[in-house]
Amino acid sequence: YCDERPLLLGNVGMGARLCTYYQKLNSNDQTAASLRHGRH
């Protein structure tokens, strides 16, 4: 499979950083806190 603009392109010896964006559903929503630490 080949994509014109791949979401993630990894090569040998290169690191990758993924960013997650999340919009809170309400003021008490704590889901974003767990996403920052990679636990969700």
Backbone as CSV, one residue per row, in Angstrom:
resi,resn,N_x,N_y,N_z,CA_x,CA_y,CA_z,C_x,C_y,C_z
1,TYR,0.834,-1.176,0.000,0.000,0.000,0.000,0.877,1.237,0.000
2,CYS,0.547,2.209,-0.845,1.332,3.438,-0.945,0.379,4.635,-0.890
3,ASP,0.680,5.585,-0.034,-0.157,6.762,0.141,0.639,8.001,-0.249
4,GLU,-0.021,8.962,-0.888,0.659,10.184,-1.314,1.222,10.964,-0.130
5,ARG,0.447,11.045,0.953,0.881,11.732,2.175,0.703,10.788,3.366
6,PRO,1.672,9.931,3.622,1.522,8.975,4.727,1.469,9.680,6.083
7,LEU,0.670,9.128,7.004,0.550,9.709,8.340,1.827,9.541,9.142
8,LEU,2.517,8.441,8.939,3.723,8.149,9.699,4.701,7.449,8.772
9,LEU,5.883,7.987,8.665,6.897,7.410,7.795,8.129,7.138,8.634
10,GLY,8.482,5.878,8.758,9.621,5.520,9.584,10.759,4.965,8.758
11,ASN,11.955,5.371,9.067,13.158,4.854,8.430,14.071,4.296,9.509
12,VAL,15.013,3.491,9.117,15.958,2.921,10.070,16.730,4.045,10.751
13,GLY,16.764,4.031,12.075,17.508,5.033,12.822,16.758,6.323,13.071
14,MET,15.515,6.407,12.660,14.747,7.638,12.861,13.659,7.402,13.897
15,GLY,13.400,8.392,14.712,12.339,8.313,15.714,11.067,8.935,15.175
16,ALA,9.976,8.652,15.831,8.692,9.207,15.422,7.997,9.780,16.647
17,ARG,7.273,10.853,16.439,6.513,11.459,17.522,5.072,11.596,17.051
18,LEU,4.163,11.034,17.827,2.748,11.115,17.497,2.073,12.110,18.424
19,CYS,1.255,12.981,17.868,0.499,13.948,18.662,-0.976,13.586,18.594
20,THR,-1.628,13.606,19.733,-3.049,13.306,19.807,-3.789,14.567,20.225
21,TYR,-4.807,14.919,19.459,-5.638,16.071,19.778,-7.000,15.558,20.218
22,TYR,-7.511,16.088,21.304,-8.784,15.638,21.858,-9.560,16.840,22.359
23,GLN,-10.838,16.910,22.004,-11.699,17.987,22.483,-12.569,17.437,23.610
24,LYS,-12.536,18.108,24.755,-13.319,17.661,25.903,-14.812,17.670,25.580
25,LEU,-15.513,16.669,26.110,-16.956,16.596,25.927,-17.686,17.509,26.908
26,ASN,-17.106,17.694,28.099,-17.649,18.617,29.095,-16.514,19.029,30.027
27,SER,-16.808,19.888,30.993,-15.746,20.401,31.865,-15.164,19.339,32.796
28,ASN,-15.875,18.241,33.035,-15.397,17.183,33.922,-14.728,16.033,33.176
29,ASP,-14.587,16.125,31.880,-14.006,15.053,31.066,-12.507,14.929,31.343
30,GLN,-12.062,13.767,31.811,-10.658,13.532,32.152,-9.944,12.642,31.131
31,THR,-10.557,12.366,29.994,-9.956,11.491,28.985,-8.660,12.070,28.439
32,ALA,-8.594,13.366,28.227,-7.402,13.993,27.660,-6.181,13.790,28.552
33,ALA,-6.364,13.774,29.857,-5.239,13.568,30.778,-4.618,12.193,30.577
34,SER,-5.430,11.171,30.338,-4.877,9.834,30.133,-4.250,9.701,28.749
35,LEU,-4.704,10.458,27.772,-4.114,10.402,26.433,-2.697,10.967,26.428
36,ARG,-2.432,11.984,27.227,-1.107,12.593,27.274,-0.055,11.618,27.770
37,HIS,-0.453,10.697,28.625,0.488,9.745,29.201,0.483,8.414,28.464
38,GLY,-0.265,8.314,27.376,-0.285,7.091,26.587,-0.976,5.921,27.254
39,ARG,-1.890,6.185,28.170,-2.569,5.103,28.869,-3.928,4.793,28.290
40,HIS,-4.389,5.499,27.279,-5.726,5.272,26.751,-5.642,4.655,25.383
